[in-house]
Amino acid sequence: MIRAAIPAVLLTLSLAACSAPDADEQTAAAEQSQAAATEAAEPAPAEPAPTELAGTCDDTQAQWIIGKTAGEKEIEQAKTDSKSEAVRALKPGDAATMDFNPNRLNIILDEKGAATSVNCG
């Protein structure tokens, strides 16, 4: 009966030795856990705004056109004053893309061709 119990005891001890971590493993596991907790607690650094969205257009410099009839000369002057790379004048019903271009000046016209608003985008 004792001989039958010896293999069972040896097997139990072997399994216990394999599954129980030693002090070094416990310390390493604790350090890894602490490092992970520290990384999770620190906020990620803010990413800078994409440069392609930073435009040169300054619509405040083209507000003078509002209320005036926007001919070619006035539209080009508004483009130059706003330092924009492109300009578009839109009358009611004109088709326009919905893309945002921070370097483009938009001049919104009424039915008679007078500017009603100016914005970049």
C-alpha positions in Angstrom: 0.0 0.0 0.0 2.9 2.4 0.7 4.5 1.4 -2.5 1.4 2.3 -4.4 1.2 5.8 -2.7 4.8 6.7 -3.4 4.3 7.3 -7.2 1.2 9.4 -6.5 3.1 11.5 -4.0 6.1 12.0 -6.3 3.7 13.0 -9.1 2.0 15.5 -6.9 5.3 17.0 -5.8 6.5 17.2 -9.4 3.4 19.0 -10.5 3.6 21.4 -7.5 7.3 22.2 -8.3 6.5 22.9 -12.0 3.5 25.1 -11.3 4.8 27.1 -8.3 6.8 30.1 -9.5 10.0 30.8 -7.7 10.7 34.2 -6.0 12.6 35.6 -9.1 9.6 34.8 -11.4 7.2 36.4 -8.9 9.3 39.5 -8.7 9.6 39.7 -12.5 5.9 39.3 -12.9 5.2 42.0 -10.4 7.6 44.4 -12.1 5.9 43.8 -15.5 2.5 44.3 -14.0 3.6 47.6 -12.4 5.2 48.8 -15.6 2.0 48.0 -17.5 -0.1 49.9 -14.9 2.2 52.9 -15.1 2.0 53.0 -18.9 -1.7 52.8 -18.8 -2.0 55.6 -16.3 0.2 58.0 -18.4 -1.8 59.9 -21.1 -0.5 59.5 -24.6 1.2 62.6 -25.9 -1.0 64.8 -28.1 -0.4 64.4 -31.8 0.2 67.7 -33.6 -2.4 68.8 -36.1 -1.8 67.5 -39.6 0.1 70.1 -41.6 -2.1 69.6 -44.7 -5.0 71.1 -42.7 -3.1 74.2 -41.8 -3.9 76.7 -44.6 -2.7 80.1 -45.5 -6.2 81.5 -46.3 -7.3 84.4 -44.1 -10.9 85.2 -44.9 -10.8 88.3 -42.6 -8.7 90.1 -45.2 -11.4 89.6 -47.9 -14.5 90.7 -46.0 -14.5 94.0 -47.9 -16.0 92.2 -50.9 -19.3 91.5 -49.0 -22.1 93.6 -50.5 -20.2 94.3 -53.7 -20.7 92.8 -57.1 -18.0 90.3 -57.5 -16.4 90.6 -60.9 -13.2 88.9 -62.0 -11.1 91.8 -60.7 -12.7 91.8 -57.3 -12.5 88.0 -56.9 -8.8 88.0 -57.8 -8.1 90.9 -55.4 -10.0 89.0 -52.6 -7.8 85.9 -53.3 -4.6 88.0 -53.1 -5.7 89.8 -49.9 -6.6 86.5 -48.2 -3.4 84.9 -49.3 -5.3 81.9 -50.5 -4.1 79.5 -53.2 -7.5 79.1 -54.9 -10.8 80.9 -55.0 -14.3 80.0 -56.0 -17.4 82.2 -56.3 -20.6 80.3 -55.8 -24.0 81.5 -56.9 -27.3 79.9 -55.7 -27.7 76.5 -57.4 -24.0 76.2 -58.4 -22.6 72.7 -57.9 -19.7 72.6 -55.5 -17.5 69.9 -54.0 -17.8 69.4 -50.2 -14.1 68.8 -49.7 -12.3 71.1 -47.2 -9.4 73.0 -48.6 -7.9 75.3 -46.0 -6.0 77.2 -48.8 -9.2 78.1 -50.8 -11.3 81.2 -50.4 -15.1 80.7 -51.0 -17.1 83.7 -52.0 -20.8 83.1 -51.7 -22.9 85.3 -54.1 -26.6 86.1 -54.3 -28.7 85.9 -57.5 -27.4 89.3 -58.7 -23.7 88.4 -58.2 -23.2 90.4 -55.0 -21.0 88.7 -52.3 -23.0 87.7 -49.3 -20.3 85.9 -47.3 -16.6 84.9 -47.5 -14.9 81.9 -45.9 -11.9 79.7 -46.2 -12.3 76.0 -46.9 
